[in-house]
Amino acid sequence: MGELTSFIKSRQPVNLIIVCINVAVFIVLSFAGDTENAGFMLEHGAAFAPYVAENHEYYRLVTSMFLHFGLEHLFYNMLVLIFLGDTLEKTVGKVKYLVIYLGGGMAGNILSVFLDMKQEEYAVSAGASGAVFAVIGALIYLVIRNKGQLKELSGRRLVLMAILSVLQGMTSVGIDNGAHVGGLAAGFLIAFLVSGISDCFSGIKD
């Protein structure tokens, strides 16, 4: 119990809150129904391109980021987020981290909706993957700016975590690769833009 308390206290606050919200939502929905059922998840805020683009249910771009198709889906996303999210928040500060996480996640979902509408291939999607990839994208930018190293995070370790995220996407249902690509690119871009505003994050915390 003491080790768990110590672990929680060592976490970054915004990232910890995000992880807790994802876990809490999953627990509540697990008691209410089947989190691996597309219809059930759609009723509770999952993304579906026609609902977003044609019915203007834009809230799904956000709510779907906090829903997961089954325990394995949740576990992989939160495992990556706990470590990489903490590293990013520690580096850029609370506010900038939240902007990268939410902005990148929404951008990934927007790209997903656009691609689904263009290809006319519709699927119910949910998960924090787009936002997690936004975190990875931001870290990639920061590692590049720091010539391959960012505090305790090396380029090699970042690549390993990225591979873990990709494997999660390949082995889980309801995963949208468009959201992954969009989140990754948006995270990189947002980090670039914010770094220009805050002097490359050097010593600046929120």
Salt bridges, closest charged atoms under 4 A:
GLU57 OE1 - ARG60 NE 2.60
ASP86 OD2 - ARG11 NH1 2.94
GLU152 OE2 - LYS90 NZ 3.79
ASP206 OD1 - LYS96 NZ 3.23
